[in-house]
Amino acid sequence: MKKILLTSAMSILSLCSCLFLSATDIKATGPSATFEKLWIDYDVYDNGVKGMKIHVRFTAIDMLNLDAYLAIYFKYDDELDEWLMDKNDKYTSTDNYVAVYRSIKPQYNPAVYDDLDVFMPYDELDLDPGMYDLAMDVKLIYKAGGAISKLTTYYFEYTKPGSTTAAGGTPDASKITATFKDLWVDFDVYENDQKGMRIHAKFSVSNMKNIDGYLAFYFEKKDGERLKSTTTGYKSTSGQLAVYKLMTPAYDATDYNDLNTFIPYSVFNLPTGRNDLKIDADIIYKAGGMIQHLKYFDFWITK
């Protein structure tokens, strides 16, 4: 009987120890966050300044009443991991890199941020005229300094007016305007015996008469990570999966009621299962360089 009681007592002690360790482990994790989505409104104005509004959806965990920042740092999209350097001490980090911040102090645990946005003026990227492949490094950091959680890396293209990416220079994108109207997709269609999707766009452009350009569709994962491609005809100059439709407007104001193009499923290099993706629809110069972003379109493919 004594042996049985001793064994039971040891079991209870062991159980209590496990519960204590579990609670300690949970507490030791500290502040963190789970990322859900990032999206951008391009060419918007804030107090008369043109730029982009960056939206982030995430959940803050164990950050109740903690002073912190949503911090976004900017770098070149290359293998050197080269950061944009600040030139005027306005939108800058302590290391003198280009950055923008939004202060937060969660009042709940967990705290859900469905749409925390921050405005970034184009001029504060501190870049010379030209076309750039860039990336945003998005984090939550302590107000006093130090990282809490990495949220995502988001890739995008930026063209500063005055680009001379082609011989003789490209026209000034600021003079061309586009009005987006609709975007839709026909899935599981065939072209030249290949199964894929046909993407349609409805929009109008002004001040682009006789200028060669493309309606460009770039493909990304839901979190903004670019899909890569090595297939000729279905990749951008930076190696992103893309498909293009040539356009040369014949009038000062031209309406495109259904400009469309086809992309086969076979060029999507995806893992087995459901893949949540999005299309980034843009108008660009034929020689390279952004004219205007049109629309993001969410969809999914099952491989």
LINDA-V535758 format. One record per run of one state. SS is the DSSP state (~ for helix, > for strand, _ for the rest). FROM is the first residue (numbers start at 1). LEN is the number of residues. If there is no record, write none. Layout:
BEGIN
ss from len
SS FROM LEN
SS FROM LEN
END
This chain:
BEGIN
ss from len
_ 1 1
~ 2 27
_ 29 3
> 32 15
_ 47 2
> 49 13
_ 62 5
> 67 10
_ 77 6
> 83 1
_ 84 1
> 85 1
_ 86 6
> 92 1
_ 93 4
> 97 9
_ 106 5
> 111 11
~ 122 4
_ 126 4
> 130 13
_ 143 4
> 147 14
_ 161 12
~ 173 3
_ 176 1
> 177 15
_ 192 2
> 194 13
_ 207 5
> 212 10
_ 222 4
> 226 1
_ 227 1
> 228 1
_ 229 6
> 235 1
_ 236 4
> 240 9
_ 249 4
> 253 12
~ 265 3
_ 268 6
> 274 12
_ 286 4
> 290 13
_ 303 1
END
